[in-house]
Amino acid sequence: MKSRTLCWIYGLIALAALVATWSQNIRFFAQDDNDGLWGFIRDSYANPAASSITNDLLLIVIAVFVFMVVESRRVGVRHVWLYMVGSLAIAVSVFFPLFLLARELKLAEAAELEPQR
Protein backbone atom coordinates (compact mmCIF):
# COMPACT_ATOMS: atom_id res chain seq x y z
CA MET A 1 0.00 0.00 0.00
CA LYS A 2 1.34 3.41 -0.88
CA SER A 3 2.53 5.70 1.88
CA ARG A 4 0.12 8.45 0.92
CA THR A 5 -2.85 6.08 1.11
CA LEU A 6 -1.74 4.83 4.53
CA CYS A 7 -1.46 8.41 5.78
CA TRP A 8 -5.03 9.12 4.67
CA ILE A 9 -6.29 5.92 6.27
CA TYR A 10 -4.55 6.73 9.58
CA GLY A 11 -5.89 10.28 9.50
CA LEU A 12 -9.44 9.12 8.83
CA ILE A 13 -9.24 6.54 11.63
CA ALA A 14 -8.03 9.24 14.05
CA LEU A 15 -10.87 11.56 13.03
CA ALA A 16 -13.50 8.81 13.33
CA ALA A 17 -12.08 7.81 16.72
CA LEU A 18 -12.21 11.40 17.95
CA VAL A 19 -15.89 11.68 17.02
CA ALA A 20 -16.74 8.21 18.35
CA THR A 21 -15.03 8.61 21.71
CA TRP A 22 -15.67 12.24 22.48
CA SER A 23 -19.32 12.19 21.49
CA GLN A 24 -19.76 9.63 24.27
CA ASN A 25 -17.46 11.45 26.71
CA ILE A 26 -19.46 14.64 26.25
CA ARG A 27 -22.70 12.72 26.80
CA PHE A 28 -21.31 11.24 30.01
CA PHE A 29 -20.02 14.51 31.45
CA ALA A 30 -23.26 16.30 30.50
CA GLN A 31 -25.24 13.97 32.80
CA ASP A 32 -26.18 15.26 36.22
CA ASP A 33 -24.29 13.68 39.13
CA ASN A 34 -21.69 12.01 36.91
CA ASP A 35 -19.00 12.33 39.64
CA GLY A 36 -16.49 13.63 37.07
CA LEU A 37 -13.41 11.61 36.26
CA TRP A 38 -13.91 9.31 39.27
CA GLY A 39 -17.43 8.51 38.06
CA PHE A 40 -16.09 7.81 34.58
CA ILE A 41 -13.50 5.37 35.96
CA ARG A 42 -16.06 3.78 38.30
CA ASP A 43 -18.49 3.27 35.42
CA SER A 44 -15.68 1.70 33.36
CA TYR A 45 -15.84 -1.16 35.86
CA ALA A 46 -19.64 -1.19 36.25
CA ASN A 47 -19.99 -4.84 35.18
CA PRO A 48 -17.77 -7.72 34.00
CA ALA A 49 -18.13 -6.77 30.31
CA ALA A 50 -17.12 -3.15 30.94
CA SER A 51 -14.27 -4.33 33.18
CA SER A 52 -13.01 -6.68 30.49
CA ILE A 53 -12.96 -3.95 27.85
CA THR A 54 -11.37 -1.45 30.25
CA ASN A 55 -8.62 -3.89 31.26
CA ASP A 56 -8.07 -4.83 27.62
CA LEU A 57 -7.66 -1.16 26.68
CA LEU A 58 -5.32 -0.45 29.58
CA LEU A 59 -3.04 -3.32 28.61
CA ILE A 60 -3.10 -2.45 24.90
CA VAL A 61 -2.19 1.14 25.83
CA ILE A 62 0.93 -0.16 27.60
CA ALA A 63 1.91 -2.17 24.50
CA VAL A 64 1.19 0.82 22.25
CA PHE A 65 3.34 3.10 24.42
CA VAL A 66 6.26 0.65 24.29
CA PHE A 67 5.87 0.45 20.50
CA MET A 68 5.70 4.25 20.18
CA VAL A 69 8.89 4.77 22.18
CA VAL A 70 10.83 2.07 20.33
CA GLU A 71 9.61 3.13 16.88
CA SER A 72 10.05 6.85 17.53
CA ARG A 73 13.69 6.24 18.35
CA ARG A 74 14.15 3.90 15.39
CA VAL A 75 12.63 6.14 12.70
CA GLY A 76 13.05 9.57 14.28
CA VAL A 77 9.50 10.60 15.19
CA ARG A 78 9.96 13.52 17.55
CA HIS A 79 8.01 14.39 20.69
CA VAL A 80 6.60 10.91 21.23
CA TRP A 81 5.55 11.97 24.73
CA LEU A 82 2.88 14.21 23.15
CA TYR A 83 1.27 11.18 21.52
CA MET A 84 1.32 9.39 24.87
CA VAL A 85 -0.17 12.31 26.80
CA GLY A 86 -2.77 12.80 24.05
CA SER A 87 -3.64 9.11 24.28
CA LEU A 88 -4.38 9.47 27.98
CA ALA A 89 -6.11 12.84 27.75
CA ILE A 90 -8.14 12.34 24.58
CA ALA A 91 -8.08 8.70 23.40
CA VAL A 92 -5.48 6.16 22.36
CA SER A 93 -7.69 5.39 19.35
CA VAL A 94 -7.06 8.98 18.20
CA PHE A 95 -3.37 9.38 18.99
CA PHE A 96 -2.07 5.95 17.97
CA PRO A 97 -3.21 6.45 14.34
CA LEU A 98 -1.71 9.96 14.47
CA PHE A 99 1.58 8.43 15.64
CA LEU A 100 1.37 5.86 12.83
CA LEU A 101 0.78 8.71 10.38
CA ALA A 102 3.87 10.56 11.67
CA ARG A 103 5.85 7.33 11.50
CA GLU A 104 4.75 6.72 7.92
CA LEU A 105 5.80 10.25 6.95
CA LYS A 106 9.25 9.68 8.51
CA LEU A 107 9.63 6.35 6.68
CA ALA A 108 8.65 8.00 3.39
CA GLU A 109 11.11 10.82 4.03
CA ALA A 110 13.90 8.32 4.72
CA ALA A 111 13.03 6.38 1.55
CA GLU A 112 13.33 9.56 -0.51
CA LEU A 113 16.78 10.24 0.92
CA GLU A 114 18.05 6.72 0.16
CA PRO A 115 20.27 6.51 -2.91
CA GLN A 116 18.54 4.84 -5.84
CA ARG A 117 19.98 1.52 -6.96
Contacts in CASP RR format, 6 or more apart in sequence:
PFRMAT RR
TARGET T0000
AUTHOR 0000-0000-0000
METHOD contacts of the structure
MODEL  1
MKSRTLCWIYGLIALAALVATWSQNIRFFAQDDNDGLWGFIRDSYANPAA
SSITNDLLLIVIAVFVFMVVESRRVGVRHVWLYMVGSLAIAVSVFFPLFL
LARELKLAEAAELEPQR
3 104 0 8 1.000
3 105 0 8 1.000
3 107 0 8 1.000
3 108 0 8 1.000
3 111 0 8 1.000
6 100 0 8 1.000
6 101 0 8 1.000
6 104 0 8 1.000
7 101 0 8 1.000
7 104 0 8 1.000
7 105 0 8 1.000
10 97 0 8 1.000
10 98 0 8 1.000
10 100 0 8 1.000
10 101 0 8 1.000
10 104 0 8 1.000
11 97 0 8 1.000
11 98 0 8 1.000
11 101 0 8 1.000
13 93 0 8 1.000
13 97 0 8 1.000
14 93 0 8 1.000
14 94 0 8 1.000
14 95 0 8 1.000
14 97 0 8 1.000
14 98 0 8 1.000
14 101 0 8 1.000
17 91 0 8 1.000
17 93 0 8 1.000
17 94 0 8 1.000
17 97 0 8 1.000
18 90 0 8 1.000
18 91 0 8 1.000
18 94 0 8 1.000
20 93 0 8 1.000
21 90 0 8 1.000
21 91 0 8 1.000
21 93 0 8 1.000
21 94 0 8 1.000
22 90 0 8 1.000
22 91 0 8 1.000
25 40 0 8 1.000
28 34 0 8 1.000
28 40 0 8 1.000
28 43 0 8 1.000
29 36 0 8 1.000
29 40 0 8 1.000
34 40 0 8 1.000
35 42 0 8 1.000
43 50 0 8 1.000
44 50 0 8 1.000
44 51 0 8 1.000
44 54 0 8 1.000
45 51 0 8 1.000
45 54 0 8 1.000
57 92 0 8 1.000
60 92 0 8 1.000
61 87 0 8 1.000
61 88 0 8 1.000
61 92 0 8 1.000
64 87 0 8 1.000
64 92 0 8 1.000
64 96 0 8 1.000
65 84 0 8 1.000
65 87 0 8 1.000
68 77 0 8 1.000
68 80 0 8 1.000
68 83 0 8 1.000
68 84 0 8 1.000
68 96 0 8 1.000
68 99 0 8 1.000
69 80 0 8 1.000
71 77 0 8 1.000
71 99 0 8 1.000
71 103 0 8 1.000
72 78 0 8 1.000
72 80 0 8 1.000
72 99 0 8 1.000
72 103 0 8 1.000
75 103 0 8 1.000
75 106 0 8 1.000
75 107 0 8 1.000
75 110 0 8 1.000
76 106 0 8 1.000
77 99 0 8 1.000
77 102 0 8 1.000
77 103 0 8 1.000
77 106 0 8 1.000
80 99 0 8 1.000
83 95 0 8 1.000
83 96 0 8 1.000
83 98 0 8 1.000
83 99 0 8 1.000
83 102 0 8 1.000
84 95 0 8 1.000
86 94 0 8 1.000
86 95 0 8 1.000
87 94 0 8 1.000
87 95 0 8 1.000
87 96 0 8 1.000
END
